[in-house]
Structures are given as structure tokens and as C-alpha cells.
């Protein structure tokens, strides 16, 4: 199988693809909008995604991990209703930011906000299917997600009006949610228990600090660089951060916890990645005089720099997952996350201070270096004392 990364576990492959698509689609729209030079939408999507990450990450309460680890079928009902309750607040906050920041693409952004919320809810339904070993649900979700991706590309090429496509996709998400939700076994709803579990979670302040830092980071970029250049940077950083995001939020914890080794055919992806870097580097070198003059060449260079950073980011995230999954120093890691978040907030202002808006293009690379150094240092210190 083309996506065969794991040894002898087809279900893990399919589940990882479904979870990845569920996480990736808003970022996919951001990246595609930048390729078609709609930088205003790209910049606004960068802020929108940052806003929603704060709520969906900190109020996830590690639900998926807890439910899978303890096989808490009966808790899924409560978690879903808790997320529905929080979703009301998320929508209000989004509308507030649309007004304060004077966004131009309010209708599209609002629909994407709804999409993110629906995907957040569906994550738990996919978790339920995972526990029931209902692999067909994952196939269904993958199929209509791919159809949506193709529709987005067609729309950008021919119609340039996302409203109808996203509206139809949201209807499909609602249908998927309702049909899957009705299959759940009903249980007593305990929203207070889920809320307290979330607030008392060791990861709560860690998730909040990282998500908040990412949002401030993006707001700084728009403030210092303007919407057009910020849109280019957001797209470049999104591509660079994609491997690390997928690793950290989908298959990474499973790989580290279960000591899963990649098959040899994963080298295909490494060769493909290396080829992509070589092409981007060559294009940047041949057109070095056009960087920061022509937008397309600025984006190519920014993507190259960010993908270089992704190598170090994945290493840093691997060390972090190792410390969480394989040691008893989970709390220490979450404290380090807060310190790391403070560093992230300072990156953009400092780079702008020393090199102006052009130097901001290496923001993701610098954050990747800090991630690698920080978590490798902590891992080495812990290993020394064991």
C-alpha cells in the first residue's frame, strides 16, 4: 500500500490518514489560497486558525488519548456535549475578531470556523469508531474529504468562490456527525466532570500557552509585515509546520509509545522530501534577485526555509513525545512548554528589530531550532539522572 508506513497494521494507517485529513483541511485551504495569490484570505485564515486552535486544543482535555487508553465508551457522549457547549463560545470569539480586525472575507471565514468546530466534534466520533474497530467509518470520511479537496482546487481554478463549496462540505460534515452520533450508546451527560478534567489536566496550561503564543505570533507578523507579506509567510510556515503537526497530533504518540519502526519503503517519502528541498533551493538560488521583489519567489524561498526547519521541529517533537510517553517527567515537559511558548512570542519582534520584515521569513526556522535545542537538552538531562 502506498501509505504503508507501519508494520502489519493496516488499521493504523487508515485511521492516521483520516485523523490527518480532519486536522489538515483548514490549513490546506490556507496554502491553496496563497498559491492562487489570494494573500488577504491567506492572512485572515492564519489568524482564524490560530484563534480556533486555542479553544480546540486547550478544551480537548486529551479526550482522544484518555478515551482510547481507558476504553471509555460511556464518556464519549459527555465529551461531545461538552464540545458543543464550548463551540458556542468559539463562534462568538470568532465573530468578535472578525469585527475588531476588520476582515474582508467574513462569510468564508465564518463557514470555515463552523467547519473546524464540526471536525473537532467528529474527532470524537472517529475515536468511537476506532474503539469499535469500525474501519468503514474511516474509509467513508477519507473519501468525502478527498472529494472536498478536489472540489476546492477546482473552485480556485475556475470559480473563485469558496462559499458554496464550504457550505456543501459543512452539510456533509453535519450529516456524517448526525449519522455517527446516533450510533452512540446514550449515557448520562456530566459536563462538570469533563470541564474539571480539562481544567485540572496537566497539559491544560501547556496547550494554552503554546496555542496562545502561536496566535500572538501571527498577529505580530500581520502587524509588522502587512497582510500580503503575512499571507506569504503564513503559507510558507504552514507547509513547514505540516509534518510536525501531523506527527504530534496523529501518529507520533502511537509510534513513540509502541516503539513502532517504519518500514523501509518510508524512504520513498524521504527521497521525495529531499527532492522537493533541492528544487526549492535551486529555484531560490536562480532567482535570488527576485526574492522580496516578486511575491511568488518570496513564497518559494519562504517555503524552502520553513521545510528546513521542519526537520528540526520533528526531532524536537519526537524528544517531547518520548519524554511524555516513556518517562515519568510529563509534568516537567509541560512546564518547559510554557517557557518555550514565551520564546516563540519574542521571535517575531526580535527578528523585525534586527532585520525588518524580510528577516521575519526565518521565524519558523528559528522556532524549530529552539524546539530542538530545548527538548533535546531536557531529554539529555533526564537521561543523565536515570
Residue pairs with C-beta under 8 A, 6 or more apart in sequence:
1 10
1 13
3 13
3 17
4 13
4 263
4 265
5 13
5 16
5 251
5 262
5 263
5 266
6 12
6 13
6 251
6 255
6 260
6 262
6 263
7 260
7 261
7 263
11 133
11 135
12 251
12 254
14 135
14 138
14 139
14 142
15 126
15 130
15 135
15 138
16 250
16 251
16 254
17 138
17 142
18 126
18 138
18 141
18 142
18 145
19 123
19 126
19 249
19 250
20 246
20 250
20 251
21 141
21 142
21 145
21 146
22 119
22 122
22 123
22 126
22 141
22 145
23 119
23 245
23 246
23 249
23 250
24 242
24 246
25 115
25 119
25 145
25 148
25 149
26 45
26 48
26 49
26 52
26 112
26 115
26 116
26 119
27 49
27 238
27 242
27 245
28 149
28 152
29 45
29 112
29 152
29 162
30 42
30 45
30 46
30 49
30 234
30 235
30 238
31 235
31 238
31 239
32 152
32 153
32 156
33 39
33 41
33 42
33 45
33 156
33 231
33 235
34 42
34 231
34 232
34 234
34 235
34 299
35 156
35 235
36 156
36 160
37 295
37 296
38 231
39 227
39 228
39 229
39 230
39 231
39 232
39 295
40 104
40 105
40 227
40 228
40 231
41 104
41 105
41 108
41 231
42 231
42 232
42 234
42 235
43 222
43 227
43 228
43 230
43 231
43 234
44 101
44 103
44 104
44 105
44 109
44 227
45 109
45 112
45 234
46 218
46 221
46 222
46 230
46 231
46 234
46 238
47 97
47 101
47 215
47 218
47 219
47 222
48 94
48 97
48 109
48 112
48 113
49 116
50 211
50 214
50 215
50 217
50 218
50 219
51 93
51 94
51 97
51 215
52 90
52 94
52 113
52 116
52 117
53 211
53 214
53 215
54 208
54 211
54 212
54 215
55 86
55 89
55 90
55 93
56 90
56 116
56 117
56 120
57 207
57 208
57 210
57 211
58 198
58 204
58 207
58 208
58 211
59 82
59 83
59 86
59 198
60 120
60 198
60 207
61 79
61 194
61 197
61 198
61 201
61 204
62 201
62 203
63 79
63 124
63 127
63 194
64 123
64 124
64 127
65 253
66 72
66 75
66 197
67 73
67 75
67 76
67 79
67 124
67 127
67 128
67 131
68 127
68 130
68 131
71 131
73 128
73 131
73 185
74 185
74 187
75 187
75 194
76 124
76 125
76 127
76 128
76 184
77 184
77 185
77 186
77 187
77 188
77 189
78 187
78 188
78 189
78 190
78 191
78 193
78 194
79 124
79 194
80 121
80 124
80 125
80 181
80 184
81 189
81 191
82 191
82 194
82 195
82 198
83 120
83 121
83 124
84 121
85 191
87 117
87 120
87 121
90 113
90 117
91 113
91 114
91 117
94 109
94 110
94 113
95 110
97 103
98 106
98 109
98 110
103 109
107 163
108 162
108 163
108 166
111 162
111 163
111 166
111 167
111 170
112 166
114 170
115 166
115 169
115 170
115 173
118 170
118 173
118 174
118 177
119 173
121 177
122 141
122 173
122 176
122 177
122 180
125 137
125 176
125 177
125 180
125 181
125 184
126 137
126 138
126 141
128 180
128 183
128 184
129 135
129 137
129 138
129 180
130 138
137 180
140 176
141 176
144 172
144 176
148 165
148 169
148 172
151 165
151 168
151 169
152 162
152 165
155 161
155 162
155 164
155 165
156 162
198 204
202 330
202 331
202 334
203 334
205 334
205 338
206 333
206 334
206 335
206 337
206 338
209 337
209 338
209 341
209 342
210 337
210 340
210 341
210 344
212 341
213 341
213 342
213 344
213 345
214 344
216 345
217 344
217 345
217 347
217 348
217 363
218 230
218 234
220 345
220 348
220 349
220 352
221 230
221 233
221 234
221 348
221 360
221 363
222 230
224 348
224 349
224 352
224 357
224 360
225 233
225 352
225 357
225 360
226 357
228 295
229 298
229 357
232 295
232 298
232 299
232 302
233 302
233 360
233 361
233 363
235 299
235 302
235 303
236 299
236 302
236 303
236 305
236 306
236 361
236 364
237 302
237 306
237 363
237 364
239 303
239 306
239 307
240 303
240 305
240 306
240 307
240 308
240 309
240 310
240 313
240 364
240 365
240 368
241 306
241 310
241 313
241 364
242 310
243 310
243 313
243 314
244 310
244 313
244 314
244 317
244 368
246 252
247 314
247 317
247 318
248 317
248 320
248 321
252 317
252 318
252 321
253 321
253 324
253 325
254 260
256 318
256 321
256 322
256 325
256 326
257 325
257 326
273 307
276 307
277 304
277 307
277 308
280 300
280 301
280 303
280 304
280 307
281 304
283 297
283 300
284 291
284 297
284 300
284 301
284 304
287 294
287 297
287 300
290 297
291 297
291 298
291 301
292 298
292 358
298 361
301 361
302 361
305 361
305 362
305 364
305 365
306 364
306 365
308 365
309 364
309 365
309 366
309 367
309 368
309 369
310 368
311 368
312 365
312 368
312 369
312 371
312 372
313 364
313 367
313 368
313 371
313 372
315 372
315 376
316 368
316 371
316 372
316 373
316 374
316 375
316 376
317 371
317 375
319 372
319 375
319 376
319 378
319 379
320 333
320 371
320 375
322 379
323 329
323 330
323 332
323 333
323 375
323 378
323 379
323 382
324 330
324 333
327 382
327 386
329 378
329 382
332 378
332 382
333 375
333 378
336 374
336 375
336 378
339 374
340 370
340 371
340 374
343 367
343 370
343 374
344 367
344 370
347 363
347 366
347 367
347 370
348 360
348 363
351 359
351 360
351 362
351 363
351 366
352 359
352 360
